[in-house]
Amino acid sequence: MTAIDKYTRLEALGQWRENPDQPPREVVVSFGNATLVLADLDENPLCHWAMAATSLLSLSGTKAVYTPDTEGFETLEIDDSEMVEAIAKVSRAAATIDHKKPWFRWFLFAFLVATFAAMFYMAPSVLRGQAVRMTGPESARKLGTDMLATLNTDICREPRSDVARELFQSRVFPDGRTLLVIVRNRPPASVFPGGVVVISSSTLQSMQSPTELAALTTALAAKSEATLTQLFNASSPRELFGYITSGKLSGERLAKAAQSITDEPQTGEAVAFFSADQPLLRDQDWVALQGICLE
């Protein structure tokens, strides 16, 4: 006797859905000759499923969902343990009720816990690395200027002095990656992400030459990348994730980072600066630059 012969008298009720857009229909499921026969409650045949092509979509307890096609559009739900076992033995729907041993479940649970724990501890460093990688020069400059703006600084501006400042900036930093900002009544010097170098007016007025200013600003500009790292290190995983997805950090985070920078000495050691054959600025331009914050 074959397996199919053994189950030829086996029948069960099922919920048949011809396609996902139609409501389920109650049917009688029985074994045919190498097929599953689906009939209505009046025993009128509706369709035949080839046993060899029937596959299991899901199994929960004694409830199983089958399909005769690879897309899973047509489905049949059966809640009958004997029928489910029978179909498993004579079709390729070979998955039966779960008999996983308890030790396997505990091993799987421990593995998942360890995986999530590792992800939790690794996430901040991964997020920081991604934040640094996605921050180009323009984005870093925007972060730097936004941080400076949170300090409510009095930025010194005067038409003739601004021309001298831009001339100085173009000669000392021809790559355009450094922005020199002169402010009133702030700590002597600071640097923010994106090459935003901030010099107080009193520091500028105490200098003897443009070369001295160039040495200081060059030393500060070299620390700009470190301030970007400092900003991301102080950010929480939630803030980093928000920055990665939106390109923005909260004003509160920027303000805290900016205050932290200005609270620390940023001048460092001035590096040697070798000017070109011509002076960095003419005397009258240097005087105009030093007078940028004078009333």
Backbone as numpy.savetxt, mean C-alpha at the origin, in Angstrom:
# Nx Ny Nz CAx CAy CAz Cx Cy Cz
-21.56 -57.01 -9.51 -22.40 -55.81 -9.51 -21.52 -54.57 -9.51
-21.80 -53.62 -10.41 -21.04 -52.38 -10.46 -21.56 -51.41 -9.42
-20.77 -50.34 -9.17 -21.19 -49.32 -8.20 -22.50 -48.67 -8.64
-22.65 -48.47 -9.97 -23.88 -47.84 -10.47 -25.08 -48.75 -10.24
-24.89 -50.07 -10.50 -25.99 -51.01 -10.27 -26.43 -50.99 -8.82
-25.47 -50.83 -7.92 -25.77 -50.83 -6.49 -26.69 -49.69 -6.10
-26.58 -48.53 -6.81 -27.33 -47.34 -6.41 -28.49 -47.01 -7.36
-28.88 -47.98 -8.24 -29.91 -47.67 -9.23 -31.26 -47.32 -8.60
-31.51 -47.77 -7.40 -32.79 -47.46 -6.75 -32.68 -46.28 -5.78
-31.50 -45.65 -5.71 -31.30 -44.55 -4.77 -31.84 -43.25 -5.35
-32.63 -42.57 -4.56 -33.18 -41.28 -4.97 -33.04 -40.29 -3.82
-33.02 -39.00 -4.20 -32.95 -37.93 -3.19 -33.51 -36.66 -3.79
-33.97 -35.79 -2.94 -34.42 -34.48 -3.41 -33.23 -33.54 -3.52
-33.31 -32.63 -4.48 -32.24 -31.65 -4.65 -32.79 -30.31 -5.13
-31.95 -29.30 -5.08 -32.31 -27.96 -5.57 -31.48 -27.70 -6.82
-32.16 -27.65 -7.95 -31.50 -27.52 -9.25 -31.63 -26.07 -9.75
-30.53 -25.52 -10.17 -30.53 -24.17 -10.75 -29.89 -24.28 -12.14
-30.71 -24.05 -13.17 -30.23 -24.22 -14.54 -29.17 -23.18 -14.89
-29.31 -21.98 -14.38 -28.28 -20.94 -14.54 -28.38 -19.99 -13.35
-27.35 -19.19 -13.11 -27.34 -18.34 -11.90 -28.48 -17.34 -11.81
-29.09 -17.00 -12.95 -30.15 -16.00 -12.93 -31.52 -16.57 -12.57
-31.64 -17.89 -12.53 -32.94 -18.51 -12.25 -33.01 -18.97 -10.81
-34.19 -18.95 -10.21 -34.35 -19.44 -8.84 -34.18 -20.96 -8.81
-33.79 -21.52 -7.66 -33.64 -22.99 -7.58 -34.99 -23.69 -7.71
-34.95 -24.88 -8.24 -36.16 -25.67 -8.46 -35.96 -27.03 -7.80
-36.95 -27.46 -7.03 -36.84 -28.75 -6.35 -37.01 -29.88 -7.36
-36.08 -30.83 -7.32 -36.11 -31.93 -8.28 -35.83 -33.24 -7.54
-36.13 -34.34 -8.23 -35.82 -35.68 -7.74 -34.57 -36.16 -8.48
-33.55 -36.54 -7.73 -32.28 -36.98 -8.31 -32.20 -38.50 -8.16
-31.91 -39.17 -9.27 -31.77 -40.63 -9.22 -30.67 -41.05 -10.19
-30.21 -42.30 -10.02 -29.16 -42.82 -10.87 -29.74 -43.41 -12.13
-29.10 -43.08 -13.27 -29.45 -43.71 -14.53 -28.28 -44.56 -14.99
-28.19 -44.78 -16.28 -27.09 -45.55 -16.84 -25.90 -44.62 -17.04
-25.00 -44.59 -16.06 -23.83 -43.72 -16.07 -24.21 -42.25 -16.06
-25.44 -41.97 -15.59 -25.89 -40.57 -15.53 -26.64 -40.32 -14.23
-26.74 -39.04 -13.90 -27.67 -38.61 -12.87 -28.90 -38.08 -13.58
-30.06 -38.56 -13.18 -31.31 -38.14 -13.81 -32.00 -37.15 -12.90
-32.32 -35.97 -13.43 -33.04 -34.94 -12.68 -34.46 -34.88 -13.24
-35.44 -35.09 -12.37 -36.84 -35.09 -12.78 -37.63 -34.17 -11.85
-38.79 -33.69 -12.37 -39.63 -32.86 -11.51 -40.38 -33.76 -10.53
-41.19 -33.17 -9.67 -41.87 -33.95 -8.63 -42.93 -34.87 -9.19
-43.29 -34.66 -10.49 -44.22 -35.57 -11.16 -43.49 -36.65 -11.92
-42.17 -36.76 -11.68 -41.30 -37.77 -12.29 -41.12 -37.57 -13.78
-41.31 -36.34 -14.25 -41.01 -36.04 -15.65 -39.52 -35.65 -15.75
-38.73 -36.39 -16.55 -37.29 -36.10 -16.65 -37.04 -34.67 -17.15
-36.11 -34.02 -16.54 -35.73 -32.65 -16.93 -34.39 -32.63 -17.65
-33.43 -33.40 -17.16 -32.13 -33.46 -17.80 -31.35 -34.63 -17.25
-30.27 -34.97 -17.96 -29.36 -36.02 -17.54 -27.96 -35.44 -17.41
-27.28 -35.75 -16.32 -25.89 -35.34 -16.15 -24.98 -36.55 -16.30
-23.98 -36.44 -17.14 -23.01 -37.52 -17.27 -22.27 -37.67 -15.96
-22.27 -38.88 -15.42 -21.65 -39.10 -14.12 -20.16 -38.74 -14.14
-19.49 -39.05 -15.24 -18.05 -38.82 -15.32 -17.71 -37.33 -15.35
-18.69 -36.51 -15.77 -18.41 -35.07 -15.89 -18.89 -34.28 -14.68
-19.57 -34.97 -13.76 -20.10 -34.26 -12.59 -18.97 -33.96 -11.60
-18.88 -32.72 -11.20 -17.82 -32.34 -10.24 -18.43 -31.60 -9.05
-17.73 -31.67 -7.94 -18.18 -31.09 -6.69 -17.68 -29.65 -6.57
-18.61 -28.72 -6.32 -18.22 -27.32 -6.11 -17.94 -27.02 -4.65
-18.78 -27.55 -3.75 -18.57 -27.29 -2.33 -19.23 -28.40 -1.53
-18.73 -28.56 -0.29 -19.26 -29.58 0.59 -19.22 -29.06 2.00
-20.41 -29.03 2.67 -20.49 -28.58 4.05 -21.36 -29.56 4.80
-20.75 -30.41 5.64 -21.50 -31.45 6.32 -22.02 -32.45 5.31
-23.33 -32.63 5.26 -23.94 -33.54 4.29 -24.46 -32.80 3.07
-24.32 -31.48 3.05 -24.84 -30.69 1.95 -23.75 -30.48 0.91
-24.01 -30.88 -0.34 -23.04 -30.77 -1.42 -23.65 -30.04 -2.60
-22.81 -29.31 -3.33 -23.23 -28.61 -4.53 -22.40 -29.12 -5.69
-23.10 -29.55 -6.76 -22.44 -30.15 -7.93 -22.67 -29.30 -9.16
-21.86 -29.57 -10.18 -22.05 -28.91 -11.49 -21.61 -29.87 -12.59
-22.27 -29.80 -13.75 -21.84 -30.65 -14.86 -20.93 -29.93 -15.85
-20.63 -28.65 -15.61 -19.82 -27.88 -16.56 -18.66 -27.22 -15.83
-17.64 -26.86 -16.59 -16.43 -26.27 -15.99 -16.67 -24.87 -15.45
-17.64 -24.15 -16.00 -17.92 -22.79 -15.53 -18.74 -22.77 -14.25
-19.45 -23.85 -13.95 -20.27 -23.89 -12.75 -21.54 -23.09 -12.85
-22.06 -22.88 -14.09 -23.30 -22.11 -14.25 -24.50 -22.92 -13.76
-24.59 -24.17 -14.18 -25.69 -25.05 -13.77 -25.26 -25.78 -12.51
-26.11 -25.76 -11.48 -25.73 -26.37 -10.21 -26.86 -27.23 -9.66
-26.48 -28.16 -8.78 -27.43 -29.03 -8.10 -26.98 -29.17 -6.65
-27.87 -28.82 -5.73 -27.56 -28.93 -4.31 -28.33 -30.11 -3.73
-27.58 -30.98 -3.04 -28.18 -32.18 -2.42 -27.79 -32.20 -0.95
-28.78 -32.40 -0.08 -28.53 -32.51 1.35 -28.97 -33.90 1.79
-28.16 -34.90 1.41 -28.47 -36.30 1.70 -27.14 -37.05 1.73
-26.72 -37.48 2.92 -25.38 -38.06 3.06 -25.20 -39.32 2.22
-26.21 -40.15 2.13 -26.10 -41.39 1.36 -25.92 -41.09 -0.13
-26.70 -40.12 -0.65 -26.57 -39.76 -2.05 -25.21 -39.11 -2.32
-24.75 -38.26 -1.41 -23.45 -37.62 -1.58 -22.34 -38.65 -1.64
-22.40 -39.65 -0.72 -21.39 -40.71 -0.73 -21.46 -41.52 -2.02
-22.68 -41.76 -2.48 -22.85 -42.56 -3.70 -22.28 -41.84 -4.91
-22.60 -40.55 -5.04 -22.08 -39.79 -6.18 -20.55 -39.74 -6.15
-19.99 -39.64 -4.93 -18.53 -39.59 -4.81 -17.88 -40.87 -5.30
-18.56 -42.00 -5.11 -17.96 -43.28 -5.50 -18.04 -43.55 -6.99
-19.00 -42.95 -7.69 -19.18 -43.29 -9.10 -18.89 -42.13 -10.04
-18.47 -40.97 -9.49 -18.17 -39.83 -10.35 -16.82 -39.26 -9.97
-16.39 -38.19 -10.65 -15.13 -37.55 -10.32 -15.29 -36.53 -9.20
-16.50 -36.47 -8.63 -16.73 -35.61 -7.46 -16.31 -36.40 -6.23
-15.03 -36.65 -6.13 -14.51 -37.62 -5.18 -14.32 -37.09 -3.77
-14.66 -35.84 -3.53 -14.50 -35.30 -2.18 -15.70 -35.71 -1.35
-15.47 -36.31 -0.20 -16.55 -36.69 0.70 -16.46 -35.88 1.97
-17.27 -36.23 2.94 -17.33 -35.45 4.16 -15.96 -35.40 4.81
-15.57 -34.21 5.31 -14.24 -33.93 5.85 -13.97 -34.80 7.08
-12.85 -35.55 7.00 -12.45 -36.38 8.13 -11.04 -36.00 8.58
-10.68 -34.72 8.46 -9.35 -34.27 8.87 -9.18 -34.56 10.37
-8.00 -35.00 10.73 -7.72 -35.31 12.12 -7.51 -34.03 12.92
-7.83 -34.10 14.23 -7.68 -32.90 15.06 -6.28 -32.31 15.05
-5.25 -33.19 15.01 -3.88 -32.67 15.05 -3.59 -31.83 13.81
-4.19 -32.21 12.68 -3.96 -31.43 11.47 -4.58 -30.05 11.60
-5.78 -29.95 12.18 -6.42 -28.66 12.37 -5.58 -27.76 13.28
-5.04 -28.36 14.36 -4.21 -27.57 15.27 -2.94 -27.09 14.58
-2.36 -27.96 13.76 -1.15 -27.57 13.02 -1.46 -26.43 12.06
-2.59 -26.54 11.35 -2.98 -25.49 10.42 -3.25 -24.19 11.15
-3.92 -24.26 12.31 -4.20 -23.06 13.09 -2.90 -22.40 13.56
-1.95 -23.20 14.06 -0.68 -22.64 14.53 0.09 -22.01 13.39
0.03 -22.64 12.22 0.74 -22.09 11.05 0.15 -20.74 10.66
-1.17 -20.63 10.67 -1.81 -19.36 10.31 -1.48 -18.27 11.33
-1.49 -18.63 12.61 -1.16 -17.65 13.65 0.27 -17.15 13.46
1.20 -18.08 13.21 2.60 -17.69 13.02 2.76 -16.81 11.79
2.02 -17.13 10.73 2.10 -16.34 9.50 1.60 -14.92 9.73
0.46 -14.79 10.40 -0.09 -13.45 10.65 0.80 -12.65 11.60
1.40 -13.33 12.57 2.31 -12.64 13.49 3.52 -12.10 12.74
4.07 -12.93 11.84 5.22 -12.47 11.05 4.85 -11.29 10.17
3.65 -11.36 9.57 3.20 -10.25 8.74 3.03 -8.98 9.56
2.55 -9.12 10.81 2.33 -7.95 11.66 3.65 -7.26 11.97
4.68 -8.06 12.30 5.95 -7.45 12.66 6.72 -6.95 11.45
6.51 -7.59 10.32 7.23 -7.17 9.11 6.54 -6.02 8.40
5.24 -5.85 8.63 4.48 -4.86 7.87 5.05 -3.46 7.95
5.40 -2.94 9.14 5.92 -1.57 9.17 7.13 -1.35 8.30
8.10 -2.26 8.35 9.31 -2.07 7.55 9.00 -2.20 6.06
8.10 -3.11 5.72 7.71 -3.27 4.31 7.01 -2.00 3.82
6.11 -1.46 4.64 5.39 -0.25 4.26 6.33 0.95 4.15
7.27 1.05 5.09 8.24 2.15 5.01 9.07 2.06 3.74
9.52 0.84 3.42 10.31 0.67 2.21 9.54 1.06 0.97
8.27 0.67 0.91 7.43 1.02 -0.24 7.20 2.52 -0.30
7.00 3.15 0.87 6.79 4.60 0.90 8.00 5.35 0.37
9.19 4.90 0.75 10.43 5.54 0.26 10.57 5.36 -1.24
10.30 4.13 -1.72 10.47 3.83 -3.15 9.51 4.64 -4.02
8.31 4.88 -3.54 7.32 5.58 -4.37 7.44 7.10 -4.30
8.31 7.60 -3.43 8.44 9.05 -3.25 9.56 9.59 -4.12
9.20 10.16 -5.26 10.17 10.77 -6.16 10.54 12.17 -5.71
11.42 12.84 -6.43 11.86 14.19 -6.05 10.71 15.19 -5.89
9.74 15.16 -6.80 8.63 16.11 -6.71 7.75 15.83 -5.49
7.50 14.56 -5.23 6.68 14.21 -4.07 7.40 14.56 -2.77
8.72 14.32 -2.74 9.49 14.67 -1.55 9.49 16.18 -1.33
9.62 16.95 -2.43 9.58 18.41 -2.32 8.23 18.87 -1.76
7.15 18.25 -2.21 5.81 18.61 -1.71 5.70 18.31 -0.22
6.23 17.18 0.22 6.21 16.85 1.64 7.01 17.89 2.43
8.17 18.26 1.90 9.01 19.23 2.59 8.36 20.59 2.72
7.77 21.09 1.66 7.11 22.41 1.73 5.86 22.37 2.59
5.14 21.24 2.57 3.97 21.11 3.44 4.38 21.07 4.91
5.49 20.41 5.20 5.98 20.37 6.57 6.37 21.78 7.03
7.06 22.51 6.18 7.46 23.88 6.53 6.23 24.75 6.76
5.19 24.54 5.96 3.98 25.35 6.09 3.29 25.14 7.44
3.43 23.93 8.02 2.78 23.67 9.31 3.39 24.49 10.44
4.60 25.03 10.23 5.27 25.79 11.29 4.86 27.25 11.31
4.05 27.65 10.36 3.60 29.06 10.27 4.79 30.03 10.29
5.78 29.71 9.49 6.98 30.55 9.45 6.73 31.81 8.65
7.50 32.83 8.98 7.46 34.09 8.23 8.56 34.03 7.17
8.18 33.63 5.96 9.16 33.48 4.88 9.47 34.86 4.31
10.75 35.16 4.20 11.19 36.48 3.73 11.14 36.55 2.21
10.50 37.59 1.71 10.42 37.79 0.26 10.60 39.28 -0.04
11.35 39.54 -1.10 11.55 40.91 -1.58 12.05 40.77 -3.01
11.45 41.45 -3.97 11.74 41.20 -5.39 13.22 41.14 -5.72
13.99 42.14 -5.37 15.41 42.15 -5.74 16.18 41.05 -5.00
15.84 40.85 -3.74 16.50 39.80 -2.96 16.16 38.41 -3.49
14.91 38.24 -3.94 14.51 36.94 -4.50 15.31 36.62 -5.76
15.59 37.62 -6.56 16.40 37.41 -7.77 17.79 36.94 -7.36
18.37 37.56 -6.34 19.70 37.17 -5.87 19.68 35.76 -5.29
18.62 35.42 -4.55 18.50 34.08 -3.98 18.41 33.02 -5.06
17.60 33.28 -6.08 17.45 32.30 -7.17 18.74 32.17 -7.97
19.49 33.26 -8.13 20.77 33.20 -8.82 21.75 32.34 -8.02
21.81 32.59 -6.73 22.68 31.80 -5.86 22.29 30.32 -5.91
21.01 30.05 -5.82 20.51 28.68 -5.82 20.85 27.95 -7.11
20.73 28.63 -8.24 21.00 27.99 -9.53 22.48 27.68 -9.71
23.36 28.48 -9.09 24.80 28.26 -9.23 25.32 27.20 -8.27
24.75 27.16 -7.07 25.20 26.17 -6.10 24.53 24.81 -6.32
23.27 24.83 -6.74 22.51 23.59 -6.94 21.92 23.58 -8.35
22.76 23.41 -9.37 22.26 23.48 -10.75 21.28 22.36 -11.11
21.24 21.27 -10.32 20.30 20.19 -10.64 18.87 20.51 -10.22
18.66 21.63 -9.53 17.32 22.05 -9.15 16.69 21.26 -8.03
17.45 20.39 -7.37 16.87 19.53 -6.33 16.93 20.15 -4.94
17.38 21.39 -4.84 17.46 22.07 -3.55 16.74 23.41 -3.64
15.93 23.68 -2.64 15.19 24.95 -2.57 15.65 25.69 -1.32
16.21 26.88 -1.50 16.66 27.69 -0.38 15.54 28.63 0.06
15.22 28.57 1.34 14.16 29.40 1.91 14.75 30.19 3.07
14.56 31.50 3.05 15.02 32.37 4.13 13.81 32.75 4.99
13.93 32.55 6.30 12.80 32.81 7.19 13.23 33.73 8.34
12.24 34.34 8.95 12.50 35.25 10.06 12.19 34.55 11.39
13.09 34.78 12.38 12.84 34.33 13.75 12.60 32.83 13.87
13.48 32.04 13.27 13.43 30.59 13.40 14.80 30.10 13.87
14.94 28.79 14.22 16.26 28.25 14.53 17.23 28.52 13.37
18.54 28.52 13.64 19.53 28.94 12.65 19.39 28.28 11.28
19.20 26.96 11.23 19.13 26.28 9.93 18.47 24.92 10.09
17.73 24.52 9.09 17.06 23.21 9.09 16.96 22.73 7.65
16.70 21.44 7.50 16.45 20.88 6.18 15.26 19.93 6.26
14.42 19.98 5.24 13.23 19.15 5.17 13.32 18.27 3.92
12.44 17.25 3.81 12.46 16.39 2.63 12.37 17.19 1.33
12.90 16.61 0.29 12.85 17.26 -1.02 13.86 18.37 -1.19
14.89 18.41 -0.34 15.92 19.42 -0.47 15.48 20.81 -0.08
14.49 20.93 0.81 14.03 22.24 1.28 14.94 22.70 2.42
15.88 23.59 2.11 16.85 24.09 3.07 16.36 25.43 3.62
16.24 25.52 4.94 15.70 26.72 5.59 16.81 27.38 6.41
17.09 28.64 6.11 18.10 29.43 6.83 17.40 30.63 7.48
17.71 30.88 8.74 17.13 32.05 9.39 17.82 33.31 8.88
17.08 34.40 8.91 17.63 35.67 8.43 18.82 36.12 9.27
18.78 35.85 10.58 19.91 36.24 11.44 21.16 35.45 11.09
21.01 34.17 10.76 22.16 33.36 10.35 22.74 33.90 9.05
21.87 34.22 8.10 22.32 34.75 6.82 23.07 36.07 7.00
22.55 36.92 7.83 23.16 38.24 8.00 24.50 38.18 8.74
24.74 37.09 9.45 26.01 36.95 10.16 27.12 36.40 9.28
26.80 35.96 8.07 27.79 35.35 7.19 28.62 36.40 6.48
29.84 36.00 6.13 30.78 36.94 5.53 30.78 36.90 4.01
30.32 35.78 3.41 30.41 35.66 1.96 29.42 34.63 1.44
29.11 34.67 0.15 28.25 33.65 -0.45 28.86 32.25 -0.34
30.18 32.15 -0.32 30.83 30.85 -0.20 30.51 30.21 1.15
30.45 31.00 2.19 30.09 30.48 3.51 28.65 29.96 3.50
27.75 30.69 2.87 26.36 30.23 2.75 26.28 28.96 1.92
27.07 28.90 0.85 27.06 27.70 -0.02 27.52 26.47 0.74
28.55 26.63 1.60 29.05 25.50 2.37 27.98 24.97 3.33
27.28 25.89 3.99 26.25 25.48 4.94 25.07 24.83 4.24
24.58 25.45 3.19 23.40 24.90 2.50 23.72 23.56 1.84
24.93 23.39 1.35 25.32 22.11 0.75 25.34 21.01 1.80
25.86 21.33 3.01 25.88 20.35 4.09 24.46 19.97 4.50
23.58 20.94 4.57 22.20 20.66 4.94 21.48 19.84 3.87
21.67 20.20 2.61 20.99 19.50 1.52 21.35 18.01 1.51
22.57 17.70 1.95 23.01 16.30 1.96 22.21 15.46 2.96
21.55 16.12 3.92 20.78 15.41 4.94 19.30 15.33 4.60
18.91 15.81 3.45 17.49 15.86 3.10 16.87 14.47 3.05
17.57 13.52 2.45 17.01 12.17 2.33 16.80 11.54 3.70
17.70 11.85 4.65 17.55 11.31 6.00 16.29 11.84 6.68
15.92 13.08 6.39 14.69 13.61 7.00 13.45 12.94 6.43
13.51 12.51 5.17 12.39 11.77 4.59 12.25 10.43 5.30
13.35 9.75 5.51 13.33 8.48 6.25 12.82 8.70 7.67
13.25 9.79 8.29 12.79 10.13 9.64 11.27 10.31 9.67
10.74 10.95 8.66 9.29 11.17 8.58 8.55 9.84 8.52
9.00 8.93 7.65 8.31 7.65 7.50 8.51 6.75 8.72
9.68 6.83 9.35 9.92 6.03 10.56 8.97 6.42 11.69
8.60 7.68 11.74 7.70 8.16 12.80 6.24 7.91 12.47
5.94 7.48 11.25 4.55 7.26 10.83 4.10 5.85 11.21
2.85 5.73 11.59 2.28 4.42 11.95 1.99 3.62 10.68
1.83 2.28 10.82 1.47 1.47 9.66 0.21 1.97 8.95
-0.77 2.42 9.74 -2.01 2.95 9.13 -1.71 4.21 8.31
-0.87 5.09 8.84 -0.52 6.31 8.12 0.29 5.99 6.86
1.20 5.02 6.99 2.01 4.62 5.83 1.13 4.02 4.74
0.19 3.17 5.15 -0.71 2.56 4.16 -1.54 3.64 3.46
-2.02 4.63 4.25 -2.77 5.73 3.65 -1.91 6.53 2.68
-0.64 6.72 3.01 0.25 7.47 2.11 0.50 6.69 0.82
0.70 5.38 0.95 0.96 4.56 -0.23 -0.23 4.55 -1.17
-1.43 4.54 -0.61 -2.63 4.47 -1.44 -3.10 5.83 -1.95
-2.78 6.91 -1.22 -3.28 8.23 -1.62 -2.19 9.25 -1.92
-0.95 8.95 -1.50 0.13 9.91 -1.70 0.11 11.06 -0.71
-0.65 10.91 0.39 -0.79 12.01 1.35 -0.57 11.50 2.77
0.02 12.40 3.60 0.10 12.18 5.03 -0.73 13.25 5.73
-1.22 12.95 6.89 -2.06 13.90 7.59 -1.26 15.13 8.00
-1.96 16.25 8.14 -1.31 17.48 8.57 -0.71 17.33 9.96
-1.35 16.53 10.82 -0.83 16.31 12.16 0.51 15.60 12.12
0.62 14.59 11.26 1.89 13.87 11.15 2.98 14.77 10.60
2.66 15.57 9.58 3.64 16.48 8.99 4.09 17.53 10.02
3.15 18.02 10.81 3.48 19.03 11.81 4.40 18.47 12.88
4.11 17.26 13.35 4.96 16.65 14.36 6.37 16.41 13.83
6.47 15.93 12.59 7.79 15.69 12.00 8.56 16.99 11.80
7.86 18.03 11.37 8.50 19.33 11.16 9.02 19.90 12.47
8.22 19.78 13.53 8.64 20.29 14.83 9.83 19.52 15.36
9.83 18.20 15.11 10.96 17.38 15.54 12.25 17.80 14.86
12.16 18.15 13.59 13.34 18.58 12.85 13.87 19.91 13.37
12.97 20.84 13.60 13.41 22.16 14.05 13.89 22.15 15.50
13.47 21.15 16.28 13.92 21.05 17.66 15.33 20.50 17.77
15.83 19.88 16.69 17.17 19.29 16.71 18.14 20.18 15.94
19.39 20.27 16.38 20.40 21.02 15.61 20.59 20.37 14.24
20.52 21.17 13.19 20.60 20.64 11.83 21.80 21.17 11.05
22.57 22.02 11.63 23.63 22.64 10.84 24.73 21.66 10.50
25.18 20.88 11.48 26.24 19.93 11.19 27.53 20.64 10.83
28.40 19.96 10.13 29.66 20.53 9.72 29.54 21.06 8.29
29.90 22.29 8.10 29.85 22.87 6.77 30.93 22.22 5.91
30.54 21.83 4.70 31.49 21.18 3.81 32.24 22.23 3.01
33.41 21.83 2.53 34.19 22.75 1.69 33.47 22.94 0.38
33.38 24.16 -0.08 32.69 24.46 -1.33 33.64 25.24 -2.22
33.81 24.73 -3.43 34.72 25.39 -4.37 33.89 26.09 -5.43
33.96 27.38 -5.45 33.18 28.15 -6.41 33.85 28.10 -7.77
33.11 28.55 -8.76 33.64 28.58 -10.12 34.62 29.75 -10.24
35.10 29.96 -11.46 36.07 31.04 -11.69 35.49 32.39 -11.30
34.21 32.58 -11.56 33.57 33.83 -11.19 32.91 33.70 -9.81
32.76 34.80 -9.08 32.13 34.74 -7.76 30.70 34.20 -7.87
30.23 33.59 -6.79 28.86 33.10 -6.77 27.86 34.23 -6.96
28.12 35.34 -6.31 27.25 36.51 -6.42 28.12 37.76 -6.46
27.65 38.75 -7.19 28.30 40.05 -7.14 28.03 40.68 -5.77
28.85 41.63 -5.39 28.70 42.24 -4.07 27.30 42.80 -3.86
26.77 43.49 -4.89 25.46 44.10 -4.73 24.35 43.04 -4.60
24.55 41.89 -5.26 23.56 40.81 -5.12 23.63 40.18 -3.73
24.85 40.03 -3.24 25.02 39.47 -1.90 24.40 40.38 -0.84
24.61 41.66 -0.98 24.01 42.62 -0.05 22.48 42.55 -0.13
21.95 42.43 -1.36 20.50 42.35 -1.52 19.96 41.08 -0.87
20.70 39.95 -1.01 20.25 38.69 -0.41 20.25 38.79 1.11
21.31 39.36 1.67 21.37 39.48 3.13 20.30 40.42 3.69
19.83 41.32 2.87 18.80 42.26 3.32 17.39 41.81 3.04
17.20 40.51 2.73 15.90 40.04 2.30 14.85 40.16 3.40
15.27 40.11 4.67 14.30 40.17 5.77 14.32 41.50 6.52
15.07 42.46 6.01 15.10 43.75 6.70 13.81 44.51 6.46
13.35 45.18 7.47 12.13 45.97 7.35 12.36 47.14 6.38
